[in-house]
């Protein structure tokens, strides 16, 4: 998070920097990345009150990662295909 706070990137560049930071965070975790791990990172002191655009975007990525990925609904799919 310190590196993201030092970043002067803005706009799309800040999003790219944040995405790289998020991937670095995710691949650096022990085991599987879960919504609970993202929530714990989001609740950490470092994630509170981000100032740079890149750090703010990183926090958005963490928030998105706290939502479980649904498997999708299959209801009605068969009718649509047949």
N, C-alpha and C positions, 0 to 999 in steps of 0.2 A: 504494500500500500504506500510505503514511503516513496518508492520510485514513481508511482502514479501521481502522487501529490507534487512531485518535482517536475512532472511533465508540463510543458507549455503548449501541448497540442490542444486544438479546439476542433469543434465540428466532427466531420467524418474521421479525421485523423485521431481525435481523442477516442472515438468509438473503436477504432482499430487498435490503438494502444491498450485500451481497456479489455478488448477481446483477447489480445495476446496475454495480458496479465491474468485474465480469468482462466485461460487454458493452462498457463503455467501453474496457477493455483490448483486447478483440478487434477492435472497430471502429477503434481507433487504430493497429493494426498495419499495416505496409506489406505489401500483397499478401494472400494467402490465409492463413487461420488453419489451422495444421497441428498434429498431435500433437507434432511436433518443436519448434515454437515454444512450445507449452504446457509441454513438458518443460524447455526452456531457462528459461522464466519460473519454473517450479517449482524449478529448481536455483539460481536467483539468491539472493543474500544476503538480499534483502528478504523472500523467501518462507520463510526458515528461522526456525522458532520463533515463529510468530505468537502474539499474546497476546489481542487482543480477539476476541469472538465473530464479528464481521463478517470480520476478517482470517482467522480459522480457516476460516470457510465459504468464503471466496474461494480458499484453498489447496485445499479439497476440490473446488471447481469446476475449478481448474487440473488436479488429478489426474485428474478425469473426462475432461478434454479431451485428456489424453495417450493415451487409448485410441482407436484408429482406429474409426470407425463402420463397421460391417459392412453390406453390401448386403442381408443377409437370405438365408435359404436358400429356394430354390424347390423343393427336392426334395419330392416327394409332394403338392405344392400342386395339381397338375393332377388327380390322383386324387381329392382331397378335393372339388374343384369339379364333377367329372363323375361 
